[in-house]
């Protein structure tokens, strides 16, 4: 079988030593039908989720030598490699869409506009990755949260755009990836998946068996549940 060739994309994971084995499994799975320019299991010294979020924003770019990086996690990677689209390389950031918020602050940028394209499992340009450190961008929470995807795609989006970074439009992102089940992604085969729920349940989660215990998963669920608790109301 001929593999899809993406010489200008680095497939990577980013985390502490204890996730090395889990991350390697996802790297192997995500590259089963794609030949990337590089594959990196990046080990960083972070002690908690907030330190990890900051490191992604300021340090991930230091490890990337290609034009783009495809960041995957133990619970999210390339589900349908045949769905790859070269047009995604016209964007500096593309990830799975966020749900429509039901409050008056979530996913709203500096101008109050709802931004629905984000998610940490994503394709990012080296230009975008290097920008925060290059210009000394301020690190600050977004309504009390330090999620790096929200920081880039919502909170500080205007600064990235002022410096020439392009974010994928929603109608493009919905075909790129799925995290949460949404009306707009029902029945769609996406290149990327994150979280093995709904239609993503058929893909592997290397952070633990379905329903099993995982510290990282537990922490993530606590943070996400607080952030998304409004959607169950």
Secondary structure, DSSP 8 states (H G I E B T S, - for coil): ---EEEEEEEEEEEE-GGGHHHHHHHHHHHTSSEEEEEEEEEE---SSHHHHHHHHHHHGGGG--SSEEEE-BTTEEES-GGG--GGGGG-SEEEEE----SSSSTTB-TTS-B--EEEEEEEEEHHHHHHHHHHT-----BTTB--HHHIIIIITHHHHHHTT--B--HHHHHHHEESS--GGGTT---SEEESS-GGGGGS--TTSSTT---HHHHHHHHHHHHHHGGGG-
